[in-house]
Amino acid sequence: MKKEKQSRADEAAFLIMEEYGEATAIFGEFHSAHEGLAVIHEEFDELKAEVWKKAKNRDREKMIKEAKQVGAMAMRFLVDVALPMEKKT
């Protein structure tokens, strides 16, 4: 991967991790797959609303905000719902 692209990917991962930490601290874990999917869907709809605007009317900062929320909520879904938990001994 080119250095510039890797740098942007690192920045995106940082933004997602930061959002993940903040959201988890405020809202706790997802309680079910349905809750997780509903939150992802809500964040996706907010991103979609910004993207579907005419290009000249799009707000890049809003797109960044919503995209990092989608990524963070997908991560929460993986952590809280999808990935197997360690067995307690």
C-alpha positions, 0 to 999 in steps of 0.5 A, a space after each residue: 500500500 502506498 505511504 499516503 494511502 496507508 497514512 489515511 487508513 491509519 487516520 481512519 482507523 484512529 478515528 473509528 477507535 476513538 469513536 468506539 471508545 467514546 460510544 462504549 463509555 457512554 452507552 455500554 455494550 450492545 445487548 443484542 444483535 437486533 440492537 446493534 444492527 438498529 444502531 448501525 442502520 441509524 448511523 448508516 442512514 445518517 451517512 447516506 443522507 449526507 452522501 445523497 446530497 448534490 456534491 456541491 452541498 455535501 459537508 465533508 466533516 459530516 461525512 467523516 463524522 457519520 462514516 466513523 460512527 458507522 465503523 465504530 458501531 460495526 466494531 461494537 457489533 463485532 466485539 459485543 455480539 458476533 465474536 465469541 467470548 472467552 469461556 470463563 473458568 
